[in-house]
Each structure stands twice: as structure tokens, then as C-alpha cells.
Amino acid sequence: MIKTDICIIGAGPVGLFAVFEAGLLKMRCHLIDVLPQVGGQLSEIYPHKPIYDIPGYPSIKAQELIDQQMEQIAPFQPTFTLGERVESLQKQDDGSYHVISSDGTVIHCQVVVIAGGLGCFEPRKPDLVNLALYEKSHVHYMVKDPERFRDKRIVIAGGGDSALDWTVFLANVAKEVTLVHRNDSFRGAPDSADKVYRLAQEGKINLLLSHNLVSLGGNGHLEHIHLTNKQKENVIVPTEDFIPLYGLSPKLGPIAEWGLNIDKNAIEVDTFDYATNIERIYAIGDINTYPGKLKLILCGYHEAALMCQSAFKYVYPDQKLSFKYTTVNGVNAF
């Protein structure tokens, strides 16, 4: 049995930051994740994707962010169980929990923190003729290695942040990039949309708005994609690879059976401390929901900090959380 103060389910960026915040309060953490490595979606789905909304970094690659966070939490010596899925929780007589994994690993903790991102997820697939014929070779629901598309003709489909960001990035990698979106405006960040419009105006990408996907075609390998425009006219775009980026369809898996309040595959929390309806269980990051929720890494960091302040009372019930200030060279410091 592994004994720790806090068991964090999910080793993505928000779960890792929770380790840092807990460490500042002298609380030990053990993280468990179904993926074989830390980093969550950032490492598994888009390690090379640039991220633009981390304070202090105008741009940082997803995997680089995870590497920096691992360095940040190293002094607090967290422990990990990777490649195992949490199956059940068993509440003990003293209020603590046993967290039990699919492989039978048992983690005894005072507090459970669910930081599982989107939970168990699968890509949302477009309704497209012949999609299955090319899925294993020319259709990519995530970009793990941008170099795969070096000097190739590619078509990206979608109107969210992922589609916009990869269009901007791959414009400098691929021979030809075409972005297809079914609407005439994007739902992603306005700044990213402006970059895409600018690339289109400069002739560095092809931008096809108000176009619908119809089918994929080719002779043994992908050669083109068939679209229709707003006037119902047929449009054929040559391509070697197709990247549909319509997001992920979340599934909570066993978490849904734990008695938590669930709303549309997300866990309801109290914004005072991101506690769930069950004592000693918290949910932070993309897996939770509350009025005004934004699914940003930055917001997950904020939630992790407040959660740790609340969790302290369960780990150290006889102590009062307080900070002592001192002055170093005339500047206030902890």
C-alpha cells in the first residue's frame, strides 16, 4: 500500500501544479494516471503544439511546459503510478480514502484530487465518406510529430483553437496548408484567428470558410478531399494528409459511478475551494464545471492553489494554516 497525504488522479499540467502548491504547505502527493507518462493531453496528443497563454512565456511547446513543471516539483519528491486507471474509492472509518487502480495498486490518502482533464476521451470524427479507408494512414486526429508533414500538402479542418494554432505552426512546415471551416467565423482565440487571416492574405495558406466536408478520395493513398461551398458547388482540394481537429468527446469512466454531482460529463464543484459534493474529494482543471468556467490551463492552476489551501485541514487537522512574513532587503517575503 502506498501512503500519501493527497492522491491526485491525473498527471497533466494542472495535477503537476497541484503538487507544487501542496509541497509549499508540506503535503506529500502521489499521482496516478492511465497514460504511461506524465503530461496528460499535452504529452500524449500534442507535445509539439505551441501554447501562448502561460504567464511569462510568449510561447512554449506543450512538452517543454511539462518538463519545466517536473523540474519545479522535483524538490517535493512526488511519487507516481503510471499506466493504471483508478477504478474505485473506499472511504475509511477515519475519513481517509483507499484509491484502488485497475492493476490492484492501493493508495491510502487523506484527500483525493481529480485532475483528469477530459477523463477518458476519444476524438470527435467528421461525417465524411471514405473516412475509414484512410484513417490508419492519412487521417490524423492529433499532431504528435509535426515533421511528419514536412513538405507535404495537408488539409486541416476545424474552427477552434487547436485547428487555428496548428494551421499557424504548420504553415512553416508543410508545402501547402489548407484550413477548412464550415462557418464563416472562428470560435477560437481572436488573436489566433487574426494570425490565420493574415497568413491567408499573404498567400501562405489557403483558407476555405463556409465549406462542408463531403468525402476523401485517392487511388490506394489519399490524393484529394471533396468539399462543397455555400453555393453547393463542388470543390476538390489536393492533399496528402487530412487533420480533422474537432476536439475530444469526454467520458468520465469509473469516476461517474462515485456519487459525484455530474453535469454533462463534468464534475460540479464549489468555487470557494473546488470541493465536490463528497467530503475530501476535489476536482480541478478541465474535468470540473461551475458558472463561468473556462477550460484554460491557467484557470486550472488557480483552482489547484485554492484547493490545496482547503485540503490542508484534512492533512493537518490540529494545525491552523498561516503564513509568516519577513523582510529581505526591504521587500516582504514568506
Disulfide bonds with the S-S distance in Angstrom:
none
